[in-house]
């Protein structure tokens, strides 16, 4: 069966593919786009032939740590991938951005904000859309407390229940650097000990211990040889 989008007379409508395991999310996003853009948009869900202009990827698909579907859209399609973030799980949006999504926008974005994101994705000026800037700011976990990427990595590992020595090995830091990051993190989030830090992290969207840990500060230089603690 031909699953390609039919051609229409006049200017081609924007083609938006919605990727989400939740029907209510698909329905909500589709209704907003069709109501706001009318005939100017074609919304598809599921297997399609061709490359959509924009893919709205619901980050809840990363909940179990499987990035296969996201990787397909980022690497194998000529589409602009926008992560649809969940406010209570900013770590998932961080992972989507790290895997190549071009931007993040909150699931709770207002209708006009969503249409601005879609049209800007096609025009190539996502960085000018307020909804995107806000979404990306809060997608970087710990941003609400002013944590740096490295401090967020340290806190993420603390929430994951690992020791200072393991944090040092994982992030290629000296044990003294780890302790310095812990002190600055505690000060910023307003806690005094590890138990309080774990509670704060869980309440602010850090991944529970059973979830995969992906450092937000991961860059090429982070993987260069460095001091390790046995």
C-alpha positions in Angstrom: 0.0 0.0 0.0 1.3 3.5 -0.9 1.8 5.4 2.3 3.3 8.5 0.7 1.7 11.9 1.2 -0.5 12.8 -1.8 0.6 15.7 -3.9 -1.6 18.9 -3.8 -2.0 21.7 -6.2 -0.2 25.0 -5.3 2.4 25.4 -2.6 3.2 22.1 -0.8 1.8 22.0 2.7 4.2 21.4 5.6 4.6 17.7 6.4 4.7 16.9 10.1 5.2 13.4 11.5 4.2 12.9 15.1 6.1 10.1 16.9 4.6 9.1 20.3 3.4 5.9 22.0 0.5 7.9 23.6 -2.6 8.4 21.5 -3.7 11.4 23.6 -0.4 13.2 22.7 -0.8 12.4 19.0 -4.4 13.6 19.0 -3.6 16.7 20.9 -0.6 17.8 18.7 -2.5 16.9 15.5 -5.6 18.9 16.5 -3.5 21.9 17.3 -1.6 21.9 14.0 -4.6 21.2 11.9 -6.6 23.9 13.7 -3.8 26.5 13.4 -2.5 25.8 10.0 -5.5 24.2 8.2 -4.7 23.1 4.7 -1.1 24.4 5.2 -0.1 21.2 7.0 -0.3 17.5 6.5 0.1 15.5 9.7 1.0 11.8 9.6 1.6 9.1 12.3 3.4 5.8 11.8 5.1 4.3 8.8 5.4 6.7 5.9 7.3 6.8 2.6 9.6 9.8 2.3 11.0 12.3 4.7 8.7 14.6 6.6 9.7 18.3 6.9 9.4 18.1 10.7 9.3 15.2 13.2 7.8 15.9 16.6 9.3 13.2 18.7 7.8 12.6 22.1 10.7 12.0 24.5 8.6 9.5 26.6 9.8 7.1 23.9 13.2 7.2 25.6 11.9 6.2 29.0 13.4 2.6 28.7 16.6 3.9 27.3 15.9 2.7 23.7 17.1 5.3 21.3 16.5 3.3 18.1 13.5 5.2 16.8 14.9 8.6 17.6 18.2 7.6 16.0 16.4 6.6 12.8 14.8 10.0 12.4 17.9 11.9 13.3 20.4 9.9 11.1 18.4 8.3 8.3 15.8 10.9 7.4 16.2 14.4 6.0 13.8 15.8 8.5 14.2 18.4 11.3 13.6 16.5 14.6 12.1 18.5 17.4 11.9 16.8 20.8 8.6 17.2 22.6 9.7 17.4 26.3 7.9 16.2 29.4 8.3 18.8 32.2 8.7 16.2 34.9 11.4 14.3 33.0 13.8 16.9 31.6 16.5 14.2 31.6 14.7 12.6 28.6 14.8 15.9 26.6 18.5 16.2 27.5 19.0 12.7 26.0 17.1 13.6 22.9 19.1 16.7 22.3 22.4 14.8 22.9 21.2 12.2 20.3 20.8 14.9 17.7 17.3 16.4 18.0 17.6 20.0 16.8 15.5 21.6 19.5 13.1 20.8 22.4 9.7 22.2 23.1 7.5 21.5 26.0 4.4 19.3 25.6 2.5 22.0 27.3 3.4 24.7 24.7 0.6 26.9 23.6 -1.0 26.5 20.2 0.7 29.5 18.6 4.0 28.4 20.0 3.8 25.0 18.5 3.0 26.4 15.1 5.9 28.8 15.3 8.2 25.9 16.2 7.0 23.9 13.1 7.3 26.7 10.7 10.6 27.8 12.1 12.0 24.3 11.8 11.3 24.3 8.1 12.7 27.9 7.7 15.8 27.0 9.6 15.5 29.6 12.3 14.5 27.6 15.4 16.8 29.6 17.5 14.6 32.7 17.1 11.5 31.0 18.6 10.8 31.8 22.3 9.1 28.4 22.9 12.2 26.6 21.7 14.6 28.7 23.8 12.4 28.1 26.9 12.1 24.4 26.2 15.9 23.9 25.7 16.7 25.9 28.8 14.5 23.7 31.1 15.5 20.5 29.2 19.0 20.8 30.6 18.3 19.2 33.9 19.2 21.2 36.9 18.9 24.5 35.0 16.2 25.8 37.4 18.8 25.8 40.2 21.6 27.2 38.1 23.6 24.0 38.0 26.3 23.7 35.5 26.4 20.7 33.2 29.1 19.1 35.3 27.3 19.7 38.6 24.2 18.2 37.0 26.2 15.1 36.0 27.5 14.7 39.5 24.0 15.1 41.0 22.6 12.7 38.5 25.1 10.1 39.6 24.4 10.8 43.3 20.7 10.3 42.7 21.7 7.0 40.9 23.2 5.8 44.2 26.8 5.6 43.2 29.9 6.4 45.3 32.2 9.4 45.0 34.9 7.0 43.6 32.5 5.8 40.9 31.6 9.4 40.1 35.2 10.2 39.6 35.8 7.2 37.3 32.6 7.8 35.3 33.3 11.5 34.7 37.2 11.3 34.5 37.6 13.5 37.5 39.9 13.5 40.5 38.2 12.6 43.8 38.9 16.2 45.1 37.2 17.7 42.0 34.2 15.5 42.7 34.0 16.7 46.3 34.2 20.3 45.1 31.4 19.8 42.6 29.3 18.1 45.3 29.8 21.1 47.7 28.8 23.6 45.0 25.8 21.5 44.0 24.6 21.2 47.5 24.9 25.0 48.0 22.9 25.7 44.8 20.0 23.4 45.6 19.9 24.2 49.3 20.7 20.8 50.8 23.2 19.6 53.4 23.7 15.9 52.8 23.4 13.1 50.3 20.0 11.9 51.3 18.6 15.4 50.9 20.4 15.8 47.5 18.8 12.5 46.3 15.3 13.7 47.4 15.8 17.1 45.7 17.0 15.4 42.5 14.1 13.0 42.3 11.7 15.9 42.9 13.2 17.9 40.1 13.3 15.3 37.3 16.6 13.5 37.7 16.4 10.0 36.5 15.6 7.3 39.2 18.4 4.8 39.9 16.9 2.2 37.4 17.1 4.6 34.4 20.2 5.0 32.2 22.5 7.8 33.1 23.6 10.0 30.2 25.9 12.9 31.2 24.6 16.3 29.9 28.2 17.6 29.8 29.4 14.8 27.5 31.6 16.3 24.8 34.5 14.8 22.8 37.1 16.2 25.3 35.3 14.5 28.2 36.5 11.2 26.7 40.1 12.1 26.5 42.5 10.3 28.9 42.4 11.9 32.3 42.9 11.2 36.0 41.0 8.2 37.4 40.5 7.1 40.9 40.8 3.4 41.7 
